Amino acid sequence: MSQVRLFKITGELRKGGDKLPFTKNIRAVKKEDALQHLYSDMGSRHKARRFEITVKQIEELPEPEAV
């Protein structure tokens, strides 16, 4: 069974001539799934297309232990 991990994605959103920086934490199984979820979420919330989103960095964060 696959383990769900936490990814921190940092980048910029170009809208209206402005570059808006963002950082999002997304839970996913693979890095590609996290990126797909980011594109879907940003498109839904901000009506951004994929070419308007520039991803600078994707890093896997350590998962906190459940107590």
PyMOL Python script that loads the backbone (N, CA, C, O; Angstrom):
from pymol import cmd

cmd.read_pdbstr("""\
ATOM      1  N   MET A   1       0.840  -1.177   0.000  1.00  0.00           N
ATOM      2  CA  MET A   1       0.000   0.000   0.000  1.00  0.00           C
ATOM      3  C   MET A   1       0.886   1.242   0.000  1.00  0.00           C
ATOM      4  O   MET A   1       1.940   1.254   0.636  1.00  0.00           O
ATOM      5  N   SER A   2       0.468   2.273  -0.702  1.00  0.00           N
ATOM      6  CA  SER A   2       1.260   3.488  -0.833  1.00  0.00           C
ATOM      7  C   SER A   2       1.107   4.383   0.388  1.00  0.00           C
ATOM      8  O   SER A   2       0.053   4.442   1.022  1.00  0.00           O
ATOM      9  N   GLN A   3       2.173   5.062   0.687  1.00  0.00           N
ATOM     10  CA  GLN A   3       2.210   5.966   1.830  1.00  0.00           C
ATOM     11  C   GLN A   3       1.916   7.392   1.360  1.00  0.00           C
ATOM     12  O   GLN A   3       2.539   7.868   0.411  1.00  0.00           O
ATOM     13  N   VAL A   4       0.978   8.074   2.011  1.00  0.00           N
ATOM     14  CA  VAL A   4       0.666   9.464   1.683  1.00  0.00           C
ATOM     15  C   VAL A   4       1.715  10.352   2.341  1.00  0.00           C
ATOM     16  O   VAL A   4       2.014  10.202   3.526  1.00  0.00           O
ATOM     17  N   ARG A   5       2.269  11.273   1.566  1.00  0.00           N
ATOM     18  CA  ARG A   5       3.318  12.157   2.053  1.00  0.00           C
ATOM     19  C   ARG A   5       2.873  13.608   1.938  1.00  0.00           C
ATOM     20  O   ARG A   5       1.885  13.917   1.270  1.00  0.00           O
ATOM     21  N   LEU A   6       3.607  14.487   2.593  1.00  0.00           N
ATOM     22  CA  LEU A   6       3.320  15.916   2.583  1.00  0.00           C
ATOM     23  C   LEU A   6       4.372  16.616   1.739  1.00  0.00           C
ATOM     24  O   LEU A   6       5.570  16.460   1.975  1.00  0.00           O
ATOM     25  N   PHE A   7       3.915  17.403   0.736  1.00  0.00           N
ATOM     26  CA  PHE A   7       4.810  18.135  -0.151  1.00  0.00           C
ATOM     27  C   PHE A   7       4.591  19.629   0.024  1.00  0.00           C
ATOM     28  O   PHE A   7       3.456  20.090   0.141  1.00  0.00           O
ATOM     29  N   LYS A   8       5.681  20.378   0.039  1.00  0.00           N
ATOM     30  CA  LYS A   8       5.629  21.845   0.098  1.00  0.00           C
ATOM     31  C   LYS A   8       6.002  22.354  -1.287  1.00  0.00           C
ATOM     32  O   LYS A   8       7.104  22.096  -1.771  1.00  0.00           O
ATOM     33  N   ILE A   9       5.073  23.084  -1.934  1.00  0.00           N
ATOM     34  CA  ILE A   9       5.286  23.589  -3.279  1.00  0.00           C
ATOM     35  C   ILE A   9       5.352  25.108  -3.221  1.00  0.00           C
ATOM     36  O   ILE A   9       4.452  25.763  -2.695  1.00  0.00           O
ATOM     37  N   THR A  10       6.429  25.657  -3.769  1.00  0.00           N
ATOM     38  CA  THR A  10       6.658  27.102  -3.792  1.00  0.00           C
ATOM     39  C   THR A  10       6.719  27.553  -5.240  1.00  0.00           C
ATOM     40  O   THR A  10       7.294  26.863  -6.082  1.00  0.00           O
ATOM     41  N   GLY A  11       6.125  28.720  -5.539  1.00  0.00           N
ATOM     42  CA  GLY A  11       6.158  29.207  -6.910  1.00  0.00           C
ATOM     43  C   GLY A  11       5.542  30.580  -7.044  1.00  0.00           C
ATOM     44  O   GLY A  11       5.388  31.313  -6.067  1.00  0.00           O
ATOM     45  N   GLU A  12       5.191  30.916  -8.287  1.00  0.00           N
ATOM     46  CA  GLU A  12       4.588  32.213  -8.599  1.00  0.00           C
ATOM     47  C   GLU A  12       3.371  32.015  -9.491  1.00  0.00           C
ATOM     48  O   GLU A  12       3.319  31.102 -10.315  1.00  0.00           O
ATOM     49  N   LEU A  13       2.398  32.890  -9.303  1.00  0.00           N
ATOM     50  CA  LEU A  13       1.200  32.914 -10.125  1.00  0.00           C
ATOM     51  C   LEU A  13       1.196  34.245 -10.872  1.00  0.00           C
ATOM     52  O   LEU A  13       1.230  35.307 -10.250  1.00  0.00           O
ATOM     53  N   ARG A  14       1.156  34.191 -12.202  1.00  0.00           N
ATOM     54  CA  ARG A  14       1.120  35.409 -13.011  1.00  0.00           C
ATOM     55  C   ARG A  14      -0.330  35.725 -13.346  1.00  0.00           C
ATOM     56  O   ARG A  14      -0.979  34.975 -14.075  1.00  0.00           O
ATOM     57  N   LYS A  15      -0.837  36.827 -12.821  1.00  0.00           N
ATOM     58  CA  LYS A  15      -2.198  37.260 -13.111  1.00  0.00           C
ATOM     59  C   LYS A  15      -2.211  38.774 -13.258  1.00  0.00           C
ATOM     60  O   LYS A  15      -1.734  39.490 -12.378  1.00  0.00           O
ATOM     61  N   GLY A  16      -2.747  39.255 -14.353  1.00  0.00           N
ATOM     62  CA  GLY A  16      -2.891  40.688 -14.556  1.00  0.00           C
ATOM     63  C   GLY A  16      -1.563  41.439 -14.585  1.00  0.00           C
ATOM     64  O   GLY A  16      -1.500  42.587 -14.145  1.00  0.00           O
ATOM     65  N   GLY A  17      -0.518  40.821 -15.088  1.00  0.00           N
ATOM     66  CA  GLY A  17       0.784  41.476 -15.158  1.00  0.00           C
ATOM     67  C   GLY A  17       1.568  41.419 -13.864  1.00  0.00           C
ATOM     68  O   GLY A  17       2.707  41.884 -13.818  1.00  0.00           O
ATOM     69  N   ASP A  18       0.990  40.860 -12.807  1.00  0.00           N
ATOM     70  CA  ASP A  18       1.675  40.747 -11.520  1.00  0.00           C
ATOM     71  C   ASP A  18       2.169  39.322 -11.321  1.00  0.00           C
ATOM     72  O   ASP A  18       1.583  38.371 -11.839  1.00  0.00           O
ATOM     73  N   LYS A  19       3.251  39.183 -10.567  1.00  0.00           N
ATOM     74  CA  LYS A  19       3.740  37.870 -10.158  1.00  0.00           C
ATOM     75  C   LYS A  19       3.469  37.729  -8.666  1.00  0.00           C
ATOM     76  O   LYS A  19       4.077  38.415  -7.845  1.00  0.00           O
ATOM     77  N   LEU A  20       2.561  36.842  -8.330  1.00  0.00           N
ATOM     78  CA  LEU A  20       2.149  36.647  -6.946  1.00  0.00           C
ATOM     79  C   LEU A  20       2.802  35.381  -6.391  1.00  0.00           C
ATOM     80  O   LEU A  20       2.508  34.283  -6.864  1.00  0.00           O
ATOM     81  N   PRO A  21       3.678  35.515  -5.398  1.00  0.00           N
ATOM     82  CA  PRO A  21       4.328  34.321  -4.834  1.00  0.00           C
ATOM     83  C   PRO A  21       3.343  33.506  -3.994  1.00  0.00           C
ATOM     84  O   PRO A  21       2.428  34.060  -3.385  1.00  0.00           O
ATOM     85  N   PHE A  22       3.540  32.194  -3.967  1.00  0.00           N
ATOM     86  CA  PHE A  22       2.695  31.336  -3.146  1.00  0.00           C
ATOM     87  C   PHE A  22       3.508  30.175  -2.593  1.00  0.00           C
ATOM     88  O   PHE A  22       4.549  29.803  -3.135  1.00  0.00           O
ATOM     89  N   THR A  23       3.003  29.611  -1.494  1.00  0.00           N
ATOM     90  CA  THR A  23       3.524  28.390  -0.903  1.00  0.00           C
ATOM     91  C   THR A  23       2.324  27.575  -0.457  1.00  0.00           C
ATOM     92  O   THR A  23       1.462  28.071   0.268  1.00  0.00           O
ATOM     93  N   LYS A  24       2.269  26.310  -0.896  1.00  0.00           N
ATOM     94  CA  LYS A  24       1.156  25.436  -0.528  1.00  0.00           C
ATOM     95  C   LYS A  24       1.694  24.105  -0.039  1.00  0.00           C
ATOM     96  O   LYS A  24       2.661  23.578  -0.590  1.00  0.00           O
ATOM     97  N   ASN A  25       1.069  23.564   0.994  1.00  0.00           N
ATOM     98  CA  ASN A  25       1.366  22.221   1.490  1.00  0.00           C
ATOM     99  C   ASN A  25       0.258  21.302   1.001  1.00  0.00           C
ATOM    100  O   ASN A  25      -0.922  21.541   1.260  1.00  0.00           O
ATOM    101  N   ILE A  26       0.650  20.245   0.290  1.00  0.00           N
ATOM    102  CA  ILE A  26      -0.311  19.335  -0.318  1.00  0.00           C
ATOM    103  C   ILE A  26       0.039  17.903   0.059  1.00  0.00           C
ATOM    104  O   ILE A  26       1.203  17.506  -0.003  1.00  0.00           O
ATOM    105  N   ARG A  27      -0.972  17.129   0.451  1.00  0.00           N
ATOM    106  CA  ARG A  27      -0.781  15.716   0.777  1.00  0.00           C
ATOM    107  C   ARG A  27      -1.058  14.908  -0.482  1.00  0.00           C
ATOM    108  O   ARG A  27      -2.104  15.057  -1.113  1.00  0.00           O
ATOM    109  N   ALA A  28      -0.097  14.041  -0.841  1.00  0.00           N
ATOM    110  CA  ALA A  28      -0.238  13.197  -2.029  1.00  0.00           C
ATOM    111  C   ALA A  28       0.683  11.990  -1.899  1.00  0.00           C
ATOM    112  O   ALA A  28       1.552  11.947  -1.029  1.00  0.00           O
ATOM    113  N   VAL A  29       0.480  11.015  -2.774  1.00  0.00           N
ATOM    114  CA  VAL A  29       1.304   9.811  -2.779  1.00  0.00           C
ATOM    115  C   VAL A  29       2.633  10.072  -3.500  1.00  0.00           C
ATOM    116  O   VAL A  29       3.695   9.679  -3.018  1.00  0.00           O
ATOM    117  N   LYS A  30       2.562  10.746  -4.669  1.00  0.00           N
ATOM    118  CA  LYS A  30       3.753  11.025  -5.469  1.00  0.00           C
ATOM    119  C   LYS A  30       3.865  12.530  -5.715  1.00  0.00           C
ATOM    120  O   LYS A  30       2.898  13.277  -5.565  1.00  0.00           O
ATOM    121  N   LYS A  31       5.068  12.950  -6.097  1.00  0.00           N
ATOM    122  CA  LYS A  31       5.327  14.352  -6.412  1.00  0.00           C
ATOM    123  C   LYS A  31       4.462  14.818  -7.585  1.00  0.00           C
ATOM    124  O   LYS A  31       3.970  15.946  -7.584  1.00  0.00           O
ATOM    125  N   GLU A  32       4.277  13.955  -8.582  1.00  0.00           N
ATOM    126  CA  GLU A  32       3.469  14.299  -9.752  1.00  0.00           C
ATOM    127  C   GLU A  32       2.000  14.507  -9.373  1.00  0.00           C
ATOM    128  O   GLU A  32       1.330  15.384  -9.919  1.00  0.00           O
ATOM    129  N   ASP A  33       1.509  13.699  -8.440  1.00  0.00           N
ATOM    130  CA  ASP A  33       0.128  13.852  -7.968  1.00  0.00           C
ATOM    131  C   ASP A  33      -0.054  15.175  -7.231  1.00  0.00           C
ATOM    132  O   ASP A  33      -1.081  15.838  -7.376  1.00  0.00           O
ATOM    133  N   ALA A  34       0.945  15.554  -6.442  1.00  0.00           N
ATOM    134  CA  ALA A  34       0.885  16.827  -5.712  1.00  0.00           C
ATOM    135  C   ALA A  34       0.860  17.998  -6.687  1.00  0.00           C
ATOM    136  O   ALA A  34       0.128  18.965  -6.477  1.00  0.00           O
ATOM    137  N   LEU A  35       1.652  17.916  -7.748  1.00  0.00           N
ATOM    138  CA  LEU A  35       1.685  18.974  -8.757  1.00  0.00           C
ATOM    139  C   LEU A  35       0.348  19.071  -9.482  1.00  0.00           C
ATOM    140  O   LEU A  35      -0.140  20.174  -9.728  1.00  0.00           O
ATOM    141  N   GLN A  36      -0.245  17.941  -9.823  1.00  0.00           N
ATOM    142  CA  GLN A  36      -1.555  17.930 -10.469  1.00  0.00           C
ATOM    143  C   GLN A  36      -2.615  18.551  -9.564  1.00  0.00           C
ATOM    144  O   GLN A  36      -3.466  19.307 -10.033  1.00  0.00           O
ATOM    145  N   HIS A  37      -2.568  18.238  -8.277  1.00  0.00           N
ATOM    146  CA  HIS A  37      -3.514  18.799  -7.316  1.00  0.00           C
ATOM    147  C   HIS A  37      -3.335  20.313  -7.206  1.00  0.00           C
ATOM    148  O   HIS A  37      -4.316  21.047  -7.084  1.00  0.00           O
ATOM    149  N   LEU A  38      -2.086  20.781  -7.249  1.00  0.00           N
ATOM    150  CA  LEU A  38      -1.817  22.223  -7.203  1.00  0.00           C
ATOM    151  C   LEU A  38      -2.444  22.934  -8.397  1.00  0.00           C
ATOM    152  O   LEU A  38      -3.126  23.945  -8.231  1.00  0.00           O
ATOM    153  N   TYR A  39      -2.214  22.403  -9.610  1.00  0.00           N
ATOM    154  CA  TYR A  39      -2.789  23.010 -10.806  1.00  0.00           C
ATOM    155  C   TYR A  39      -4.308  23.043 -10.732  1.00  0.00           C
ATOM    156  O   TYR A  39      -4.925  24.039 -11.109  1.00  0.00           O
ATOM    157  N   SER A  40      -4.907  21.981 -10.256  1.00  0.00           N
ATOM    158  CA  SER A  40      -6.355  21.899 -10.134  1.00  0.00           C
ATOM    159  C   SER A  40      -6.888  22.916  -9.123  1.00  0.00           C
ATOM    160  O   SER A  40      -7.873  23.608  -9.380  1.00  0.00           O
ATOM    161  N   ASP A  41      -6.225  22.993  -7.980  1.00  0.00           N
ATOM    162  CA  ASP A  41      -6.650  23.901  -6.911  1.00  0.00           C
ATOM    163  C   ASP A  41      -6.499  25.363  -7.319  1.00  0.00           C
ATOM    164  O   ASP A  41      -7.407  26.166  -7.105  1.00  0.00           O
ATOM    165  N   MET A  42      -5.349  25.714  -7.909  1.00  0.00           N
ATOM    166  CA  MET A  42      -5.120  27.109  -8.319  1.00  0.00           C
ATOM    167  C   MET A  42      -6.062  27.506  -9.452  1.00  0.00           C
ATOM    168  O   MET A  42      -6.516  28.649  -9.508  1.00  0.00           O
ATOM    169  N   GLY A  43      -6.357  26.581 -10.346  1.00  0.00           N
ATOM    170  CA  GLY A  43      -7.300  26.863 -11.422  1.00  0.00           C
ATOM    171  C   GLY A  43      -8.703  27.082 -10.890  1.00  0.00           C
ATOM    172  O   GLY A  43      -9.433  27.947 -11.376  1.00  0.00           O
ATOM    173  N   SER A  44      -9.078  26.300  -9.896  1.00  0.00           N
ATOM    174  CA  SER A  44     -10.406  26.415  -9.314  1.00  0.00           C
ATOM    175  C   SER A  44     -10.574  27.699  -8.500  1.00  0.00           C
ATOM    176  O   SER A  44     -11.585  28.390  -8.621  1.00  0.00           O
ATOM    177  N   ARG A  45      -9.589  28.006  -7.683  1.00  0.00           N
ATOM    178  CA  ARG A  45      -9.697  29.169  -6.795  1.00  0.00           C
ATOM    179  C   ARG A  45      -9.421  30.497  -7.489  1.00  0.00           C
ATOM    180  O   ARG A  45     -10.068  31.500  -7.189  1.00  0.00           O
ATOM    181  N   HIS A  46      -8.456  30.512  -8.424  1.00  0.00           N
ATOM    182  CA  HIS A  46      -7.983  31.771  -9.002  1.00  0.00           C
ATOM    183  C   HIS A  46      -8.183  31.865 -10.510  1.00  0.00           C
ATOM    184  O   HIS A  46      -7.749  32.837 -11.129  1.00  0.00           O
ATOM    185  N   LYS A  47      -8.838  30.862 -11.117  1.00  0.00           N
ATOM    186  CA  LYS A  47      -9.048  30.817 -12.569  1.00  0.00           C
ATOM    187  C   LYS A  47      -7.723  30.920 -13.311  1.00  0.00           C
ATOM    188  O   LYS A  47      -7.637  31.558 -14.361  1.00  0.00           O
ATOM    189  N   ALA A  48      -6.693  30.291 -12.762  1.00  0.00           N
ATOM    190  CA  ALA A  48      -5.353  30.316 -13.356  1.00  0.00           C
ATOM    191  C   ALA A  48      -5.183  29.121 -14.281  1.00  0.00           C
ATOM    192  O   ALA A  48      -5.606  28.009 -13.964  1.00  0.00           O
ATOM    193  N   ARG A  49      -4.560  29.361 -15.422  1.00  0.00           N
ATOM    194  CA  ARG A  49      -4.222  28.275 -16.331  1.00  0.00           C
ATOM    195  C   ARG A  49      -2.820  27.782 -15.997  1.00  0.00           C
ATOM    196  O   ARG A  49      -2.070  28.451 -15.286  1.00  0.00           O
ATOM    197  N   ARG A  50      -2.476  26.614 -16.512  1.00  0.00           N
ATOM    198  CA  ARG A  50      -1.184  26.003 -16.165  1.00  0.00           C
ATOM    199  C   ARG A  50       0.002  26.872 -16.565  1.00  0.00           C
ATOM    200  O   ARG A  50       0.997  26.920 -15.841  1.00  0.00           O
ATOM    201  N   PHE A  51      -0.080  27.561 -17.701  1.00  0.00           N
ATOM    202  CA  PHE A  51       1.050  28.377 -18.141  1.00  0.00           C
ATOM    203  C   PHE A  51       1.221  29.624 -17.273  1.00  0.00           C
ATOM    204  O   PHE A  51       2.267  30.271 -17.336  1.00  0.00           O
ATOM    205  N   GLU A  52       0.219  29.975 -16.466  1.00  0.00           N
ATOM    206  CA  GLU A  52       0.324  31.120 -15.561  1.00  0.00           C
ATOM    207  C   GLU A  52       0.944  30.739 -14.216  1.00  0.00           C
ATOM    208  O   GLU A  52       1.249  31.617 -13.409  1.00  0.00           O
ATOM    209  N   ILE A  53       1.133  29.456 -13.970  1.00  0.00           N
ATOM    210  CA  ILE A  53       1.693  28.978 -12.703  1.00  0.00           C
ATOM    211  C   ILE A  53       3.131  28.520 -12.948  1.00  0.00           C
ATOM    212  O   ILE A  53       3.384  27.644 -13.775  1.00  0.00           O
ATOM    213  N   THR A  54       4.063  29.125 -12.219  1.00  0.00           N
ATOM    214  CA  THR A  54       5.470  28.736 -12.302  1.00  0.00           C
ATOM    215  C   THR A  54       5.863  28.098 -10.979  1.00  0.00           C
ATOM    216  O   THR A  54       5.814  28.744  -9.932  1.00  0.00           O
ATOM    217  N   VAL A  55       6.252  26.828 -11.027  1.00  0.00           N
ATOM    218  CA  VAL A  55       6.661  26.108  -9.821  1.00  0.00           C
ATOM    219  C   VAL A  55       8.168  26.273  -9.659  1.00  0.00           C
ATOM    220  O   VAL A  55       8.934  25.909 -10.552  1.00  0.00           O
ATOM    221  N   LYS A  56       8.590  26.815  -8.532  1.00  0.00           N
ATOM    222  CA  LYS A  56      10.009  27.033  -8.260  1.00  0.00           C
ATOM    223  C   LYS A  56      10.639  25.840  -7.555  1.00  0.00           C
ATOM    224  O   LYS A  56      11.763  25.448  -7.866  1.00  0.00           O
ATOM    225  N   GLN A  57       9.895  25.257  -6.590  1.00  0.00           N
ATOM    226  CA  GLN A  57      10.485  24.193  -5.785  1.00  0.00           C
ATOM    227  C   GLN A  57       9.386  23.268  -5.255  1.00  0.00           C
ATOM    228  O   GLN A  57       8.305  23.711  -4.868  1.00  0.00           O
ATOM    229  N   ILE A  58       9.698  21.970  -5.250  1.00  0.00           N
ATOM    230  CA  ILE A  58       8.834  20.974  -4.619  1.00  0.00           C
ATOM    231  C   ILE A  58       9.711  20.188  -3.661  1.00  0.00           C
ATOM    232  O   ILE A  58      10.711  19.599  -4.072  1.00  0.00           O
ATOM    233  N   GLU A  59       9.343  20.174  -2.384  1.00  0.00           N
ATOM    234  CA  GLU A  59      10.119  19.400  -1.414  1.00  0.00           C
ATOM    235  C   GLU A  59       9.181  18.572  -0.548  1.00  0.00           C
ATOM    236  O   GLU A  59       8.062  18.980  -0.237  1.00  0.00           O
ATOM    237  N   GLU A  60       9.669  17.408  -0.172  1.00  0.00           N
ATOM    238  CA  GLU A  60       8.896  16.522   0.682  1.00  0.00           C
ATOM    239  C   GLU A  60       9.179  16.868   2.140  1.00  0.00           C
ATOM    240  O   GLU A  60      10.335  16.918   2.559  1.00  0.00           O
ATOM    241  N   LEU A  61       8.131  17.103   2.901  1.00  0.00           N
ATOM    242  CA  LEU A  61       8.275  17.435   4.314  1.00  0.00           C
ATOM    243  C   LEU A  61       8.138  16.175   5.164  1.00  0.00           C
ATOM    244  O   LEU A  61       7.412  15.251   4.799  1.00  0.00           O
ATOM    245  N   PRO A  62       8.826  16.139   6.280  1.00  0.00           N
ATOM    246  CA  PRO A  62       8.660  14.975   7.167  1.00  0.00           C
ATOM    247  C   PRO A  62       7.255  14.980   7.766  1.00  0.00           C
ATOM    248  O   PRO A  62       6.742  16.024   8.168  1.00  0.00           O
ATOM    249  N   GLU A  63       6.656  13.822   7.817  1.00  0.00           N
ATOM    250  CA  GLU A  63       5.292  13.677   8.349  1.00  0.00           C
ATOM    251  C   GLU A  63       5.348  13.639   9.882  1.00  0.00           C
ATOM    252  O   GLU A  63       6.105  12.847  10.443  1.00  0.00           O
ATOM    253  N   PRO A  64       4.568  14.471  10.563  1.00  0.00           N
ATOM    254  CA  PRO A  64       4.561  14.405  12.027  1.00  0.00           C
ATOM    255  C   PRO A  64       3.966  13.086  12.518  1.00  0.00           C
ATOM    256  O   PRO A  64       3.036  12.558  11.907  1.00  0.00           O
ATOM    257  N   GLU A  65       4.489  12.564  13.597  1.00  0.00           N
ATOM    258  CA  GLU A  65       4.016  11.309  14.161  1.00  0.00           C
ATOM    259  C   GLU A  65       2.634  11.496  14.792  1.00  0.00           C
ATOM    260  O   GLU A  65       2.396  12.489  15.480  1.00  0.00           O
ATOM    261  N   ALA A  66       1.729  10.553  14.563  1.00  0.00           N
ATOM    262  CA  ALA A  66       0.412  10.595  15.180  1.00  0.00           C
ATOM    263  C   ALA A  66       0.535  10.143  16.628  1.00  0.00           C
ATOM    264  O   ALA A  66       1.162   9.125  16.922  1.00  0.00           O
ATOM    265  N   VAL A  67      -0.072  10.910  17.529  1.00  0.00           N
ATOM    266  CA  VAL A  67       0.017  10.586  18.960  1.00  0.00           C
ATOM    267  C   VAL A  67      -1.298  10.058  19.434  1.00  0.00           C
ATOM    268  O   VAL A  67      -1.441   9.724  20.611  1.00  0.00           O
TER     269      VAL A  67
END
""", "prot")
cmd.dss("prot")
cmd.show_as("cartoon", "prot")
cmd.util.cbc("prot")
cmd.orient("prot")
